[in-house]
Amino acid sequence: MGSSTSRRERILVETDFLFGINPLDKLHDYVINIVRLSKNGAIDCFIPTSALMEFRAVLYSRGKEPSEVLEALSIVREFLRSSNIGEIPLKSEHIISGETLRMRYRELTYFDAIHAGVALIENMTIVSYDEIYSRLEEIKWRKITEFQK
């Protein structure tokens, strides 16, 4: 009986998932479908703290004020908690793994490399709209748009 729990897919969502929380975002319906699967126990869903750091950096790069960034982060945190999405704290091994991947795949951005490093070390499938992950032989990737109703 316990084997069904261990067979659930463990997915790692990243920054595009966070922006997809917004009902106006093109990925919103997919985010809601992932949340439904997570709440129903069909998948185990996690987010790395590096995605929250990237989310924050993007908001600031778009000219948001600290009060707006704080409000957005608070909304995201509450959404993640209520959606049964676990948070993976960033460790040095994630960063080193990401840099190792970035040496091989120069097209990886700073944050994409870290997210990929987390997925590799934690043995998770990364779920993202970003197709860069499809080129990484070391990790499993699913496009977020695969999560339809």
C-alpha positions as CSV (number, residue, x, y, z in Angstrom):
1,M,0.0,0.0,0.0
2,G,2.8,2.5,0.8
3,S,4.4,2.0,-2.6
4,S,1.9,4.2,-4.3
5,T,3.1,7.1,-2.2
6,S,6.7,6.6,-3.2
7,R,5.8,6.4,-6.9
8,R,4.2,9.8,-7.0
9,E,6.1,12.1,-9.4
10,R,8.2,14.7,-7.5
11,I,8.2,17.9,-9.5
12,L,10.1,21.1,-9.0
13,V,8.4,24.3,-10.3
14,E,10.3,27.5,-10.8
15,T,9.8,31.2,-11.3
16,D,7.4,31.1,-14.2
17,F,5.1,29.1,-11.9
18,L,5.2,32.0,-9.4
19,F,4.2,34.6,-12.1
20,G,1.5,32.1,-13.2
21,I,-0.2,32.6,-9.9
22,N,-1.6,35.8,-11.3
23,P,-4.9,35.1,-13.0
24,L,-3.9,37.4,-15.9
25,D,-0.7,35.3,-16.6
26,K,-0.8,33.0,-19.7
27,L,0.3,30.1,-17.5
28,H,-2.3,30.6,-14.8
29,D,-4.5,27.7,-15.8
30,Y,-1.6,25.3,-15.8
31,V,-0.5,26.5,-12.3
32,I,-4.0,25.8,-11.1
33,N,-4.0,22.3,-12.6
34,I,-0.6,21.6,-10.9
35,V,-2.0,22.9,-7.6
36,R,-5.1,20.6,-7.9
37,L,-2.8,17.6,-8.6
38,S,-0.7,18.5,-5.6
39,K,-3.7,19.0,-3.3
40,N,-5.1,15.7,-4.4
41,G,-1.9,13.8,-3.7
42,A,-1.3,12.9,-7.4
43,I,2.1,14.6,-7.4
44,D,4.5,16.0,-4.8
45,C,5.3,19.6,-5.8
46,F,8.1,21.7,-4.6
47,I,9.7,25.1,-5.3
48,P,13.3,26.1,-4.6
49,T,14.0,29.2,-2.6
50,S,16.1,30.3,-5.6
51,A,12.8,30.8,-7.6
52,L,11.6,33.2,-4.9
53,M,14.9,35.1,-5.1
54,E,14.5,35.3,-8.9
55,F,10.9,36.4,-8.6
56,R,12.0,39.2,-6.3
57,A,14.8,40.3,-8.6
58,V,12.5,40.4,-11.6
59,L,10.0,42.5,-9.7
60,Y,12.7,45.0,-8.7
61,S,14.0,45.1,-12.3
62,R,10.4,46.1,-13.4
63,G,10.6,49.1,-11.1
64,K,8.5,47.8,-8.2
65,E,8.8,49.5,-4.8
66,P,9.9,47.5,-1.7
67,S,6.3,47.6,-0.4
68,E,5.0,46.1,-3.6
69,V,7.6,43.4,-3.6
70,L,6.9,42.6,0.0
71,E,3.2,42.3,-0.8
72,A,3.8,40.1,-3.8
73,L,6.1,37.8,-1.9
74,S,3.6,37.5,1.0
75,I,0.8,36.6,-1.5
76,V,3.1,34.0,-3.1
77,R,4.1,32.5,0.2
78,E,0.5,32.1,1.3
79,F,-0.5,30.6,-2.1
80,L,2.3,28.1,-1.8
81,R,1.4,27.1,1.7
82,S,-2.3,26.7,0.9
83,S,-1.5,24.8,-2.2
84,N,0.5,22.0,-0.5
85,I,3.7,23.1,-2.3
86,G,6.9,22.4,-0.3
87,E,9.8,24.8,-0.3
88,I,13.4,23.5,-0.8
89,P,16.0,25.7,1.0
90,L,19.0,26.4,-1.1
91,K,22.1,24.5,-0.2
92,S,25.7,24.9,-1.3
93,E,25.5,21.5,-3.2
94,H,22.6,23.0,-5.3
95,I,24.7,26.0,-6.3
96,I,27.8,23.9,-7.1
97,S,25.6,21.5,-9.1
98,G,24.2,24.4,-11.0
99,E,27.6,25.8,-11.8
100,T,28.7,22.4,-13.0
101,L,25.7,22.4,-15.4
102,R,26.4,26.0,-16.4
103,M,29.9,25.0,-17.4
104,R,28.5,22.4,-19.8
105,Y,25.5,24.4,-20.9
106,R,26.6,28.0,-21.4
107,E,23.1,29.2,-22.4
108,L,21.8,28.6,-18.9
109,T,21.1,31.8,-17.0
110,Y,22.3,32.3,-13.5
111,F,18.9,31.3,-11.9
112,D,18.1,28.6,-14.4
113,A,21.4,26.9,-13.5
114,I,20.6,27.0,-9.8
115,H,17.0,25.6,-10.4
116,A,18.5,22.8,-12.5
117,G,21.1,22.1,-9.8
118,V,18.3,21.7,-7.3
119,A,16.4,19.4,-9.6
120,L,19.5,17.3,-10.2
121,I,20.5,17.0,-6.5
122,E,17.0,16.4,-5.3
123,N,16.2,14.0,-8.2
124,M,13.1,15.8,-9.3
125,T,11.5,16.6,-12.6
126,I,11.7,20.3,-13.3
127,V,8.5,21.8,-14.7
128,S,8.8,25.0,-16.6
129,Y,7.7,26.8,-19.7
130,D,11.4,27.5,-20.4
131,E,12.6,24.9,-22.9
132,I,16.3,25.4,-22.0
133,Y,15.8,22.5,-19.6
134,S,15.0,20.1,-22.4
135,R,18.6,20.3,-23.5
136,L,20.0,19.2,-20.2
137,E,20.7,15.5,-20.4
138,E,21.3,15.3,-16.6
139,I,17.7,16.3,-15.5
140,K,14.1,15.4,-16.3
141,W,12.0,18.2,-17.7
142,R,8.3,18.6,-18.4
143,K,6.8,21.7,-20.1
144,I,4.3,23.3,-17.7
145,T,1.7,23.3,-20.5
146,E,1.5,19.5,-20.2
147,F,-0.5,20.0,-17.1
148,Q,-3.9,20.5,-18.7
149,K,-7.3,19.5,-17.3
